[in-house]
């Protein structure tokens, strides 16, 4: 694929798809290689809201 064929609309399509999935895109314009790095999936604790807020402050009697 030549640089002329790698149009802006192609790049916009790649960016739009990556944005919808939360992925990161790296495009090498010299070699015309597109690398898509998937977003890390949140852990089950984060989904349930069980992530610790910080150090616990318990009254020690």
Secondary structure as the mmCIF struct_conf table of DSSP 4:
data_model
#
loop_
_struct_conf.conf_type_id
_struct_conf.id
_struct_conf.beg_label_comp_id
_struct_conf.beg_label_asym_id
_struct_conf.beg_label_seq_id
_struct_conf.end_label_comp_id
_struct_conf.end_label_asym_id
_struct_conf.end_label_seq_id
TURN_TY1_P TURN_TY1_P1 UNK A 3 UNK A 5
BEND BEND1 UNK A 6 UNK A 6
HELX_RH_AL_P HELX_RH_AL_P1 UNK A 8 UNK A 21
TURN_TY1_P TURN_TY1_P2 UNK A 22 UNK A 22
STRN STRN1 UNK A 24 UNK A 28
TURN_TY1_P TURN_TY1_P3 UNK A 29 UNK A 32
STRN STRN2 UNK A 33 UNK A 37
HELX_LH_PP_P HELX_LH_PP_P1 UNK A 38 UNK A 43
HELX_RH_AL_P HELX_RH_AL_P2 UNK A 44 UNK A 48
TURN_TY1_P TURN_TY1_P4 UNK A 49 UNK A 49
BEND BEND2 UNK A 54 UNK A 55
#
